Amino acid sequence: MPKRIGYLYEKVIDEKNCIRATIEMTKGKQKNRKAMSIRENADKYGKIIADELASGNWIPRPYKEHTIQDGFRKKERHIKVPCLHDQAIHHAIMRITAPYIVKRNYFYNCGSIPYAGQIRATRAMQRWMRQKKIIKYCQQLDIHHFYETCPHWAVMNALRRIFKDKRFLALHQKILDSMGEGLAIGFYPSQWYANLVLMWVDFEIKQRILPGCKYVRYMDDMCILHNNKRKLHRAREAISELLADLGLMLKRNYQVYKIQGRGVQFLCYRFFYGYTVVKKSLMYRISRKMKKARRSPTLHNALSVISYMGILRHCNSYNYRKSRVYPFVSIAKCKGVISLENRNVRHARIAV
């Protein structure tokens, strides 16, 4: 194991770090007047944050709560949104923490990691699926209510494996205490804490439980490819015990199946030997969105079209795009709608 890192508290309370964190916090909040005001006075607010952290007087403020219906399946998610002041402090702390987490991260952990994401996982699966004689079986696992049940002590233990600065760790403990039970969806550090807890699980799978397997993880969704079905079942039992030690539990809907004919359904794709397609439900959803975008070329529809084109770009979809996309929408016009909206927002901000 590499040496633990110390002397990070001084980097967190550095005024330049706090100013930069304040600017980063306002990204994507162009329509929030208070956020834009903070951005314009970033030097002033950054100094206030640095002084508050240095004096040890920072006490997390109450957060706002609301429930949303996420995705086309309308999955209910409970969102907790901290105030802008606390968000800036979270960014100041995570700007120092995140690089060390990324450095120790498993390469094919692709959820909420900079420069990784769905593209890295997709390319890895496509590369592995070319090895037809080696890859025969797939196992898919999911953690039961990961964010809601992840214990804070597991996060702190994971942090202590990397960091030894007590004042730095105390700041993380304050963030965790302010979340309530589990990891709060809506807090910027939550995604980093989630990956930090499962980092040890990734290491154990690749080094001890099933060495030589093809393994990729996207947040709490795990996909393991191997040529031995019995070893996959034994690996699942070992992973379940490992997660139980962390206060977590696997869902009972795990799957172990033969890839031949069925393919691997992971993320928004189905991976077969030698080619990749999108899931059928997503294919129908994209078709409906293209027709809707032709009737109503709004900003929301234009953004949706560009997003879906990014998904189609990484699979074998030439014939689908030729028949279901290009006859209905123009990608250049969608980009023009987005560009025009961005210019209008920029001019309105300058005028205010």
KAFENJO-V476898 format. One record per helix or strand of 2 or more residues. SS is the DSSP state (helix for helix, strand for strand). FROM is the first residue (numbers start at 1). TO is the last residue. If there is no record, write none. Layout:
SS&FROM&TO + SS&FROM&TO
//
This chain:
helix&9&12 + helix&15&25 + helix&33&40 + helix&42&55 + strand&64&70 + strand&75&81 + helix&84&104 + helix&117&128 + strand&137&143 + helix&146&149 + helix&152&162 + helix&166&179 + helix&188&209 + strand&214&218 + strand&221&226 + helix&229&245 + strand&255&258 + strand&264&266 + strand&269&272 + strand&275&278 + helix&280&295 + helix&299&313 + helix&318&324 + helix&331&351
//
